[in-house]
């Protein structure tokens, strides 16, 4: 098993486009609603390639390999990357609460523990308006939440 790291920053408005953050339903909408059919087709084509963080963390694995920010064999190494990103972005956090070094250390330690048990890690932070930061660490080969998803690194 190994772990991939993902990072996304962008406008909160774009982040809130949930249709592009979830996989399309397996059943397309009825043909008698052409506007829904068109939107379904758009989402089906875009979801696998759009850089937006998926609502379910494991779905990062279907995204293009170029979105991977790092790969690690050891959970501790992946959690260290998370910690480095937190330190990098903490000056931009919108909330004073999120900036505390104790809180950041707890996030890193809990990430290492969760990854060590085969779980995924996902955190999101409001940055200076109107931006948002999403960080994710995803277990691969296999992923516990979605074992049917294959590793994007071929």
N, C-alpha and C positions, 0 to 999 in steps of 0.2 A: 504494500500500500504506500502511496505517496500523496502529497498535498499540493494543490495549486492555489495561488493567491490572485485575487482580482481586486481592482480599485477602479472606482468610477466617481467622478465629480462632474457636476453640471447643475443646471437650473432646477430648482424644486418643481417648477411647472412641468418640465420635461419628465422628471422622475415620477410625477403623479400620473403619467399616461399609463395607467395600469393595463390597458388592453395589450400594449406591447411588452408588458412585463410578465405575462402569463401565457402558457401554451394555448393554442386554440383548442376549443372543445373538439372531441373526436367526431361528433356529428355536426355537419354544416347546417346553417339555418335553412329554413324552408325557402324554396325558390320563389314563393309568392311575395317575398320581402327583398327586392333587389338591393336596397341600400344596405341591409344586413349581410347579404351574400357578398357584396363588394367589400365591406369592412372585414368580413371573415377572411376573404382571400388576401387582403392586405396584411392582416395580422399573421396569417399562416406563412406568408412569404417573409415577413420582417422579423418575427419573433426569434428565429434561429440565428439571425445575423446582427440584429440591433445591439448596440453596446450597453443598453440599459440593464441594470441589475434585475434578474428575474425575481418574482415574488417567492419562489421556492429556490433556495440556495443551490441545490443540486443541479438545477437547470443551467448553471454556468457551464457545465460540461458539454452542452451542445453548441455553445457559442464558438466563434472562430478562435483558433489557437493563438492568434495575435493578441487577444485580450488577456492572456495569462501574463501576470507580472512576475511570477517566480514559481519554482517547483522545488519541493523539499521532500526528502525521505523521512526526516525526523520531525515529529510534532513540535518539538522545542524550537527548531530552526524556523518553522513556519510562523510560530507565535512571535518569535523575535522580529520577523519581517513586519508583522502586524504592529508590534510596539514601535518600530522605527517609523512606520507611516503615521501612527498616532502622534508621535513627537513632532514629526514634520508638519502636520496639519493643526495641532492643538492651538497655535496662536490665532488661527482663523475660526475656532469654535465660537458659535453664537452664545453659548451658555458658559458662564463662569464655572458652574458645577462640573461640566465635562472636562475642565482643564486641570483638575487636581492630579498630582503625580501618583497618589495612592490609588485613585480610581483607575488610572491608566494601567498601573501595575496589576491590579486585580483583573482587568480585562485580558491582559497578556497571559497571566497565570491560568485563568479559567479557559482561555483558548487552547493552551498546551494540553490541559487535562481533557478537554472535550475532544480534541483531535486524537489524542492518545487512545480514546475509547471508540474511535471511528466516526465521530460526529462531525458535522460541518459547523462553521462559525460565520456569523454575519452580523455586522454592526453598521449603523447609520448615524450620521451626525449632521445637524444643521450647522452650516458655516455662515460666515458673514452673508447677509442677504444679497440675493435670494438663492444661495447655493446650497448644495447638499453633497455629502461625502458618503460613499458606500464602500465598505471593505469586507471581503469575504475570503475565507479559507475553505476549500472544498476537498474532501477525501476522494481519492480516485483509485480505481482498480481493486475492488468495486466500491461504489458509493453505497453506504448503508441505507439511505433514504430512497434512492432510485438505482438499484443494482443493474437495471437494464440499460442505463446510460453508459456509453463507452467513453474511455479516456480521449480527450481531444488531441493529445500528443501521440502522433502515430509513428 
